[in-house]
Amino acid sequence: MRYALDEGRLFLHRTREEKDELQRRLRRMEGQVRGLQQMIEDDRHCLDDVQQINALTAAAREVALMVIAGHLEACVDFAVEAHDGKVAVGEMVSCLRAAMRQAG
């Protein structure tokens, strides 16, 4: 994973493998959404719907964790390489703040 600093913010340049894994998970989530839409159309039992929603939510959280982990790794790499802990810590805090908002 590589990164670029632009206007005081770190931007990731993911490897092809990282992009492929994220895309694979997002396509799976897309299939789960289509399945849920069909379940609603078919008047499936509400607990089946909720179970599918829970699976989709868990999948979204996993994608979010992958994105956050990659970003934090880039922040640490940047801090070591550039000896600029202030920018790196700021990026980490922003990332964690966004994650906490979603978890709450």
Secondary structure as GFF3:
##gff-version 3
##sequence-region A 1 104
A	DSSP	beta_strand	2	6	.	.	.	ID=ss1
A	DSSP	beta_strand	9	13	.	.	.	ID=ss2
A	DSSP	alpha_helix	16	41	.	.	.	ID=ss3
A	DSSP	alpha_helix	46	82	.	.	.	ID=ss4
A	DSSP	alpha_helix	85	103	.	.	.	ID=ss5
###
